[in-house]
Amino acid sequence: MLDFMLFWGLTLSFLGKALLGVAVIMVHRKITREKRIDGIVLMEMHREQMMAIFAIALMFVGYLLELAHFGFF
């Protein structure tokens, strides 16, 4: 029973963090499509978008490592 709860706790935690990252990416994408924004700001937004994608990838790898550590594989 505790293994079941641990698995779902890890899974739901990962999904919540990933959804936050996706929301950030969506907001940045919408803002970068605005034509009234300075080019420097657009470059910074694009950089932040790439960092958010990288962060989601790291969260996914961390999730897989946690599952492996606790014996779910």
ABEGO torsion letter per residue (X at the ends): XAAAAAAAAAAAAAAAAAAAAAAAAAAAAAAAABAABBAAAAAAAAAAAAAAAAAAAAAAAAAAAAAAAAGAX
